Amino acid sequence: MMDPNKYSSYIFDCDGVLWKGHRDIPGSFEVLQALKSNGKKLYFLSNNSTKTPEELSQQISSHGYPALPEEIYCSGAAISKYLKRKHPNAKRLYLIGTDQLKAQLAAHGYEILHISNIEQSIITSFEDIERFATGNPVDSVVVGRDMRFDYNMGYMASLYIQNGASLISANGDSGLVLNSGKTIPGCGPLTAFLEIATRTKAEIVGKPSTFILDIIIEENNLEKETTVLIGDSMDSDIKVGKDCNVDTLLVLSGVTSVEDLPRYDFSPNFILPNLASIFN
């Protein structure tokens, strides 16, 4: 049984823990308020590459909990930190991602190339795209969620990777769950498309990579022994917690059910039906 008093720092996934789709999960925001009132440090870790920390701060704060942008870590915002640490010489990026992600990267000094900004009359064939990629090199290909994704976008990315650009992915999420319960492809399938085509392994920035969780712990001087990660996904949340030696709480209010657990060779420290049950 989980003792909330054991932990001084709480790291929350958002979708599936605080809300599901566009609907709040009952009691979740009241738990945030109660923990904060008890002197706990709260942080939020999202694989969402389409929103900035400021936007997620506004979304969480609109429910009555005053989350600050510096308490929020998104995979999109973490890409710049990853590039500066792992690829310090990278200056020019080819982006598969939203305008918000483009703006975040540009704000850190990167020159961004997106196929939507290329004059379409000069890339009307595969040969045109290859000629353009050869004449306009980039240092890294960055992949986030992009509703505009099409074959030409992927084709150009694959050429850049084969020309020597590193492949950086915001996260490995397989899909996004709609309010109907159906799933649409996430960043993971777009990344896999390029990995298979180029026989290149992507560098993942968000969950389940440990990079983004390590950043939270490092920047806030957290003690792992008194930190707990709360999420709804075994594949991303619980996996990254285990790999970082941080205790984990799985809530069954999102993508994981009890029936799913036997297929994993690792387990969360605690399991609850939802976040509201934490004080029961």
C-alpha positions in Angstrom: 0.0 0.0 0.0 1.3 3.4 -0.9 2.1 5.9 1.8 1.9 9.4 0.3 3.9 10.8 3.2 7.0 8.8 2.1 7.5 11.0 -1.0 8.5 14.6 -1.1 8.4 14.9 -4.9 5.6 13.8 -7.3 6.0 13.6 -11.1 2.7 13.3 -13.0 2.0 12.2 -16.5 -1.0 14.2 -17.7 -3.2 12.3 -20.2 -4.7 9.3 -18.5 -3.9 10.6 -15.1 -5.4 14.1 -14.9 -7.6 13.9 -17.9 -8.5 11.5 -20.7 -9.0 13.1 -24.1 -11.0 16.2 -23.4 -12.5 15.0 -20.1 -11.2 15.4 -16.6 -10.7 12.3 -14.5 -12.7 13.0 -11.3 -10.8 13.9 -8.2 -7.4 14.3 -9.9 -7.0 18.0 -9.5 -8.2 17.9 -5.9 -5.3 15.5 -5.2 -2.8 17.9 -6.7 -4.1 20.7 -4.4 -4.0 18.4 -1.3 -0.4 17.3 -2.1 0.7 20.9 -2.6 -1.0 21.9 0.7 1.0 19.2 2.4 4.3 20.7 1.2 5.0 18.3 -1.7 6.8 19.3 -4.8 4.8 18.6 -8.0 6.1 18.3 -11.6 4.4 17.3 -14.8 6.0 15.1 -17.5 4.2 14.9 -20.9 5.2 13.2 -24.1 3.1 15.8 -25.9 5.3 17.4 -28.6 2.6 19.7 -29.9 2.3 21.9 -26.8 4.7 24.2 -24.9 5.2 24.1 -21.1 3.4 27.5 -21.1 0.4 26.0 -22.9 0.2 23.0 -20.6 0.6 25.3 -17.6 -2.5 27.2 -18.8 -4.4 23.9 -19.3 -3.6 22.6 -15.9 -4.2 26.0 -14.2 -7.6 26.3 -15.8 -8.7 23.4 -13.6 -7.8 25.3 -10.4 -4.3 24.0 -9.8 -1.7 26.8 -10.4 1.0 24.9 -12.3 4.0 27.0 -13.3 5.7 26.5 -16.7 9.0 25.6 -15.0 7.3 22.7 -13.3 6.3 21.2 -16.7 8.5 19.1 -18.9 7.3 18.3 -22.4 9.1 16.1 -24.9 9.1 18.9 -27.5 10.7 21.4 -25.2 13.3 18.9 -24.1 14.6 18.4 -27.7 16.7 21.5 -27.6 18.3 20.4 -24.3 19.0 17.0 -25.9 20.5 18.5 -29.0 22.8 20.9 -27.0 24.0 18.0 -24.9 24.3 15.2 -27.4 24.7 17.0 -30.7 26.3 20.4 -29.8 27.4 21.1 -33.3 23.9 20.8 -34.8 22.6 24.0 -36.2 20.2 23.2 -39.0 17.2 20.8 -38.5 14.7 19.2 -40.8 11.5 19.1 -38.8 8.4 16.8 -38.9 6.3 18.6 -36.3 4.0 21.4 -35.4 4.5 25.1 -35.8 4.7 25.3 -31.9 7.6 22.8 -32.0 9.2 24.8 -34.8 9.0 28.0 -32.7 10.5 26.3 -29.6 13.5 25.0 -31.6 14.0 28.3 -33.4 13.9 30.2 -30.1 17.0 28.2 -29.1 18.9 29.3 -32.2 18.2 26.5 -34.6 17.5 27.0 -38.3 14.4 25.0 -39.1 13.5 23.4 -42.5 10.0 22.1 -42.9 8.7 20.8 -46.2 5.7 23.2 -46.0 8.1 26.1 -46.3 9.7 24.8 -49.5 8.4 26.0 -52.8 6.4 23.1 -54.0 7.1 23.7 -57.7 10.8 22.7 -57.1 10.0 19.3 -55.5 7.5 17.7 -58.0 9.3 14.4 -58.2 11.5 12.0 -56.1 14.5 13.2 -58.1 13.7 16.8 -57.2 13.4 16.0 -53.5 16.7 14.1 -53.6 18.4 17.1 -55.4 17.0 19.5 -52.9 18.1 17.4 -49.9 21.6 17.1 -51.3 21.9 20.8 -51.9 20.4 21.9 -48.6 22.0 19.7 -45.9 20.8 19.5 -42.3 22.5 18.2 -39.2 19.5 16.4 -37.6 16.0 15.2 -38.5 13.6 15.9 -35.6 10.3 14.0 -35.5 7.3 15.0 -33.5 3.6 14.6 -34.1 2.6 16.4 -37.4 -1.0 16.2 -38.8 0.5 17.3 -42.1 2.7 14.3 -42.5 2.8 12.8 -46.0 5.0 10.6 -48.1 7.1 13.4 -49.5 7.8 14.7 -46.0 9.0 11.2 -44.9 10.9 10.7 -48.2 12.9 13.9 -47.7 13.6 13.0 -44.0 14.9 9.5 -45.1 17.3 11.1 -47.6 18.6 13.5 -44.9 19.2 10.6 -42.5 21.0 8.6 -45.2 23.1 11.6 -45.9 24.3 11.6 -42.3 21.8 13.5 -40.3 21.0 12.2 -36.9 17.4 11.0 -36.2 15.9 12.6 -33.1 12.3 11.6 -32.0 10.2 13.5 -29.4 8.9 10.2 -28.0 8.0 6.6 -28.7 4.3 6.7 -28.2 2.5 4.3 -30.4 -0.8 6.2 -30.5 -3.2 8.8 -29.1 -6.5 7.6 -27.5 -9.6 9.5 -28.7 -12.6 10.2 -26.5 -14.3 7.3 -28.4 -11.6 4.9 -27.2 -10.1 4.5 -30.7 -6.4 5.1 -31.2 -4.7 7.1 -33.9 -1.0 6.9 -34.7 1.4 8.9 -32.5 5.0 9.9 -32.9 6.3 6.3 -32.5 4.9 5.1 -35.8 6.2 8.1 -37.7 9.6 7.4 -36.2 9.4 3.7 -37.0 8.6 4.6 -40.6 12.0 6.3 -40.9 13.9 3.8 -38.8 12.8 1.0 -41.1 13.4 2.9 -44.3 16.9 4.1 -43.3 18.0 1.2 -41.1 18.8 3.8 -38.4 17.9 3.7 -34.7 16.3 6.9 -33.6 17.4 8.8 -30.5 14.3 9.2 -28.2 14.1 12.3 -26.1 10.8 11.7 -24.2 9.5 8.7 -22.5 10.4 5.8 -22.3 13.9 7.3 -22.7 15.4 8.2 -19.4 16.7 11.6 -20.7 13.7 13.7 -19.8 13.2 12.2 -16.4 16.9 12.6 -15.6 16.6 16.3 -16.6 13.7 16.8 -14.1 15.7 15.1 -11.3 18.9 17.1 -12.1 17.4 20.5 -12.6 15.3 20.3 -9.4 17.9 18.5 -7.2 15.4 15.7 -6.4 16.2 12.7 -4.3 15.2 9.5 -6.2 14.4 7.7 -2.9 11.7 10.3 -2.1 10.4 10.8 -5.7 7.5 8.9 -7.2 6.4 8.9 -10.9 2.6 8.5 -11.5 1.4 7.4 -15.0 -1.1 5.3 -16.9 1.2 3.6 -19.4 3.4 0.6 -18.6 5.3 1.2 -21.9 6.3 4.8 -21.2 5.6 6.0 -17.7 6.4 2.9 -15.6 9.2 1.8 -17.9 11.1 5.1 -17.6 10.5 5.2 -13.8 12.0 1.7 -13.5 15.0 2.5 -15.7 15.7 5.6 -13.6 15.3 3.8 -10.3 12.3 5.9 -9.2 9.3 4.4 -7.5 6.2 4.3 -9.8 2.4 4.3 -9.3 0.3 3.0 -12.1 -3.2 4.3 -12.4 -5.8 2.3 -14.3 -7.7 5.4 -15.5 -5.9 5.6 -18.9 -4.5 3.1 -21.4 -3.6 0.2 -19.1 -5.9 -2.4 -17.6 -5.1 -5.2 -15.0 -5.4 -7.7 -17.8 -2.4 -6.1 -19.6 0.0 -6.5 -16.7 1.1 -10.2 -17.2 2.7 -9.5 -20.5 5.3 -7.2 -18.9 8.6 -8.4 -17.3 8.6 -5.4 -14.9 6.0 -4.1 -12.5 5.0 -0.8 -10.9 5.5 -0.3 -7.2 1.9 0.5 -6.7 -1.4 0.2 -8.6 -4.5 2.3 -8.1 -7.8 2.6 -10.1 -7.2 6.4 -10.3 -5.3 9.3 -8.8 -8.3 10.1 -6.5 -7.7 6.8 -4.7 -4.2 7.8 -3.5 -5.4 8.9 0.0 -7.8 5.9 0.5 
